[in-house]
Amino acid sequence: MTGYSSLTDAQLIRAAKRGDHEAFTALAKRYEETVYKFSIKMCHDKQKAAENLQDTFISVFRNLSSFVGKSKFSTWLYTIVTNNCLMKQRRRKLRDLEDPLEIYDEAPAHHGDRQRAPIARWEETPADLLVKKELRVALNAAIEKLPVEYRVVFVLRDVEGRSTEDTAKILNLSVEATKSRLRRARAFLRDKLQPYIGSHFERTT
């Protein structure tokens, strides 16, 4: 399989479509760490991440013929990984087990005569704070409490470093919807991490 390592993704995909199983194995090997690490960030469970890794490449094998190269292979792969993660999350009804959360619109909400102030915007990427060791556990715990639809946007955009446009393609959302979910995810995380943050940063999406 040594010769396959020098081939591009496109070359491996063409060979795999022709039935070259070694080419497919080389392609899977190239991306298995990426898929596993992303699954860990979404599932927070090594066993579930390993299951998702296996399920993802089974899906890739079955659907590779449908990949026509209009987007990058990595974007298409992330779409499959994300769909598998979301499907597994919903099956386990994790959202029903999570604590009730307030995900705010930018306009304040009203409850009777009381007006709830919206969470202040926070444009600093929480992923940047991972360099501070004392925040790692707190951030991971906060991410796990995000509803899965917001968590996946945050992980793709701020943890994995995908562009807003790429994230929107992966999730089949508009760019504006992606930005909106990201703002709300960041706002929720800022609220949870407020005790650990000493200053306010400004950054645009």
Protein Blocks (a to p, Z undefined) as FASTA:
>chain_A
ZZmmmpcfklmmmmmmnopaklmmmmmmmmmmmmmmmmmmmnopaklmmmmmmmmmmmmm
mmmmmpgolacfklmmmmmmmmmmmmmmmmnommmmpccdddddfbdcdehjbccddddd
dfbdfklmmmpmklmmmmmmmmmmpcfklmmmmmmmmmnopafklmmmmnopafklmmmm
mmmmmmmmmmmmmmmpcbdcdddZZ
